[in-house]
Amino acid sequence: MGDVKQIAIYGKGGVGKSTVAANLSVALQRKGRKVLQVGCSPKIDSTAYLIGGEISERPVLQQVRQNGKNKDVVMNCLYKGVEGIYAMEAGGPVPGEGCAGLGAGSALDLLVEYDVFGTLGVDLVIYDVLGDVTCGGFAQPIRGGHAKVVYLVTSGEMMALYSANNICISIADMKERSDVRIGGLINNMRGVVNEDLVMAEFSQRIGVPVIANLPRDPLIIRAESMGGTVMEHFPNSDVAHRFYELADYVMTLKEGYIPSPITLEDIRNILRRYQVAS
């Protein structure tokens, strides 16, 4: 797995991280990478727009529970989606039983145990991870030695910034025993007041750059209503070009950033400065 670049995309539920992950996967595949996207949420919807708008019927943990643990079972969980991108959902525990985060971590360990990356010949893996909580389970893509670079999808809203800052706290706490770094902030814009100024100050305060500003473009919603990504259905649009630029950044990043997390009150003050008084 030494030649396989592994990245994780974190963000709070509803911030658009799965949309970002899917479009980024297409952009990277078109630029010559061989991509596997792994959804790490019990909602199992990360890869839907890579496979025609359908929800995976073969998440790893459910298949292992039903059919036993072996390589054939795990490989059967894969889909080959748009542009030849491989897609897989980790899945979750039986509802009401067990920890969804630890379950996702167990599924990722199976990818290593059965050399799934080598079997597929992929050279870039994207983990799409729920960022509302930072328990050991949902931190497994980075704590388990899988992804070395984390990209934070956020916006100029309170809870999105709070979630991004919590991930920064986790990575800062790990800095002495891990080489995981943050690649940058992806501003998936919601159209709130002074969003660019909010993001600029948050970025400056935590020491991590904003590497993409993605507008709230109706073409994204149109593409998803068609069961796909904006990269697939509107490849010449402005927002598609922004995903291509993001893909270039991901491919060429040499070294990420160790964040300097701020406090909840700091986040509130940033929002008050640019939004309450406006």
C-alpha positions in Angstrom: 0.0 0.0 0.0 3.0 2.3 0.0 2.1 3.8 -3.4 -1.5 4.3 -2.5 -2.4 7.9 -1.5 -5.1 7.8 1.2 -7.0 10.9 2.2 -10.0 11.5 4.5 -12.7 14.1 4.1 -14.4 15.1 7.3 -17.3 17.4 8.0 -20.5 17.7 10.0 -23.6 15.9 8.7 -25.3 18.1 6.0 -22.3 20.2 5.2 -21.9 18.5 1.8 -18.8 16.4 2.4 -20.2 13.5 0.4 -21.0 15.8 -2.5 -17.5 17.1 -2.3 -16.0 13.6 -2.0 -17.9 12.3 -5.0 -17.1 15.2 -7.3 -13.5 15.1 -6.2 -13.3 11.4 -7.0 -14.5 12.0 -10.5 -12.1 14.9 -11.0 -9.1 12.8 -9.8 -10.1 9.8 -11.9 -10.3 12.1 -15.0 -6.8 13.3 -14.2 -5.4 9.8 -14.4 -5.7 8.5 -10.8 -7.4 5.2 -10.1 -9.8 6.0 -7.3 -11.7 4.1 -4.6 -14.2 6.0 -2.5 -15.1 4.5 0.9 -18.1 5.8 2.8 -17.6 5.6 6.5 -21.1 6.4 7.8 -23.9 4.1 8.8 -26.1 6.2 6.5 -24.3 4.4 3.6 -25.1 7.3 1.2 -21.6 8.6 0.5 -21.1 6.8 -2.8 -24.7 7.1 -4.1 -23.9 9.7 -6.8 -21.1 7.6 -8.1 -23.4 4.7 -8.8 -26.4 6.3 -10.4 -28.0 7.8 -7.3 -28.6 4.4 -5.7 -27.9 3.5 -2.1 -25.4 0.6 -1.8 -27.1 -2.7 -1.1 -23.8 -4.4 -0.1 -22.2 -2.4 2.8 -19.2 -4.3 4.2 -20.3 -4.9 7.8 -23.8 -6.1 6.8 -22.4 -8.5 4.2 -19.8 -9.9 6.7 -22.6 -10.5 9.3 -24.7 -12.3 6.7 -22.1 -14.2 4.8 -19.0 -14.5 7.0 -15.6 -12.8 6.8 -13.5 -13.6 3.8 -12.0 -11.8 0.9 -14.7 -12.8 -1.6 -17.4 -11.3 0.6 -15.5 -8.1 1.0 -14.7 -7.8 -2.7 -18.3 -8.3 -3.5 -19.1 -5.2 -1.6 -17.5 -3.1 -4.3 -19.3 -1.2 -7.0 -17.7 0.1 -10.2 -19.3 3.5 -10.8 -19.0 6.4 -13.1 -15.7 6.8 -14.9 -14.6 3.4 -13.5 -14.4 4.7 -10.0 -14.6 2.0 -7.3 -17.1 2.6 -4.5 -17.7 0.9 -1.2 -19.7 1.6 1.9 -18.3 0.5 5.3 -21.8 0.2 6.8 -22.7 0.1 10.4 -23.8 -2.2 13.3 -27.3 -3.6 13.7 -29.5 -0.6 14.7 -29.4 -0.2 18.5 -26.4 -2.4 18.9 -22.7 -1.5 18.9 -20.8 1.6 17.9 -21.1 2.9 14.4 -17.7 4.5 14.5 -15.9 1.3 15.7 -17.8 -0.7 13.1 -16.5 1.6 10.3 -13.0 1.1 11.7 -13.4 -2.6 11.6 -14.5 -2.4 7.9 -11.4 -0.4 7.0 -9.2 -3.0 8.7 -10.7 -5.6 6.4 -9.5 -3.6 3.4 -6.0 -3.9 4.6 -6.3 -7.6 5.7 -7.5 -8.6 2.3 -5.2 -6.3 0.3 -8.2 -4.7 -1.5 -6.2 -1.8 -2.8 -3.6 -4.0 -4.4 -6.2 -6.3 -5.9 -8.0 -3.4 -7.5 -4.8 -1.6 -8.5 -6.1 1.7 -7.1 -3.6 4.5 -6.3 -5.9 6.9 -4.4 -8.4 6.2 -1.7 -10.9 8.8 -0.4 -12.5 8.1 3.0 -15.7 10.1 3.5 -16.1 10.3 7.3 -18.8 11.7 9.6 -17.2 14.6 11.5 -19.9 15.4 14.0 -18.2 13.2 16.6 -14.5 12.5 17.1 -14.7 9.2 19.0 -12.1 6.6 18.4 -14.3 4.8 15.9 -14.9 7.7 13.5 -11.3 8.7 14.0 -10.1 5.3 12.8 -9.4 6.4 9.2 -6.6 8.6 10.7 -5.8 6.9 14.0 -5.7 3.5 12.3 -2.9 4.5 10.0 -5.1 4.7 6.9 -5.3 8.3 5.7 -2.3 10.6 6.3 -4.0 13.8 5.0 -7.4 15.2 6.2 -9.5 17.7 4.3 -12.1 19.6 6.3 -15.4 20.5 4.5 -17.0 23.4 6.3 -18.8 26.7 5.8 -19.4 30.0 7.5 -21.9 28.6 10.0 -21.5 27.9 13.6 -21.9 24.1 13.8 -19.8 23.5 10.6 -16.9 25.5 12.1 -17.4 23.9 15.5 -17.1 20.4 13.9 -14.0 21.4 11.8 -12.4 22.8 14.9 -13.1 19.6 16.8 -11.2 17.6 14.1 -8.4 20.1 14.5 -8.3 19.4 18.2 -8.0 15.6 17.5 -5.2 16.0 15.0 -3.3 18.5 17.1 -3.5 16.0 20.0 -2.0 13.3 17.8 0.9 15.4 16.4 3.6 13.8 18.7 2.7 10.2 17.8 1.3 10.5 14.3 2.2 12.1 11.0 -1.4 12.9 10.0 -1.9 16.4 8.8 -4.6 18.7 7.5 -4.5 19.3 3.8 -6.8 22.3 3.9 -10.2 23.8 4.4 -12.9 23.3 1.7 -15.4 26.1 2.0 -18.7 24.6 0.8 -20.5 27.9 0.8 -24.0 28.2 2.2 -24.5 31.9 1.2 -24.5 33.3 4.8 -23.5 36.9 5.5 -19.8 37.6 5.0 -19.0 34.0 4.6 -15.7 34.7 2.9 -14.6 36.9 5.8 -15.6 34.4 8.4 -13.7 31.6 6.6 -10.7 33.8 6.1 -10.4 34.6 9.8 -11.1 31.0 10.9 -8.4 29.8 8.5 -5.9 32.4 9.8 -6.6 31.6 13.4 -6.2 27.8 13.1 -3.3 28.0 10.7 -4.8 26.0 7.9 -5.5 27.5 4.4 -8.8 27.6 2.6 -8.0 25.6 -0.5 -11.4 25.8 -2.3 -14.4 28.0 -2.3 -17.3 26.1 -3.7 -20.4 28.2 -4.5 -23.9 27.2 -3.7 -24.5 26.2 -7.3 -28.0 25.0 -8.4 -26.2 22.8 -11.0 -25.0 20.5 -8.1 -28.6 19.9 -7.0 -29.7 19.4 -10.7 -26.9 16.8 -11.2 -27.9 15.0 -8.0 -31.5 14.9 -9.0 -30.3 13.2 -12.2 -28.5 10.6 -10.0 -25.0 11.8 -10.5 -22.3 14.5 -9.9 -21.9 18.0 -11.4 -18.6 16.6 -12.8 -20.6 14.1 -14.8 -23.6 16.1 -16.0 -22.1 19.7 -16.2 -18.4 19.1 -16.8 -17.8 22.6 -18.3 -19.4 24.5 -15.5 -17.6 26.9 -13.2 -18.1 24.7 -10.1 -16.7 21.7 -12.1 -13.6 23.6 -12.8 -13.2 24.3 -9.1 -13.3 20.6 -8.4 -10.6 20.1 -11.0 -8.5 22.7 -9.3 -9.1 21.0 -6.0 -8.0 17.7 -7.5 -4.7 19.4 -8.7 -4.1 20.6 -5.1 -4.7 17.1 -3.7 -2.4 15.5 -6.1 0.5 17.9 -5.6 0.3 18.6 -1.9 3.6 17.6 -0.3 3.1 18.4 3.3 0.0 19.3 5.3 -0.6 21.5 8.3 -0.7 21.0 12.1 -3.6 23.0 13.2 -3.9 25.4 16.2 -7.5 24.8 17.4 -9.4 27.7 18.9 -12.1 27.8 21.5 -15.9 27.7 21.0 -16.0 31.3 22.3 -13.4 32.3 19.6 -15.7 30.8 17.0 -18.7 32.7 18.4 -16.7 36.0 18.4 -15.7 35.5 14.7 -19.4 35.0 13.8 -20.5 38.0 15.9 -17.8 40.2 14.2 -18.9 39.5 10.7 -22.5 38.4 10.9 -24.4 39.8 13.8 -23.3 43.4 13.2 -23.8 43.3 9.5 
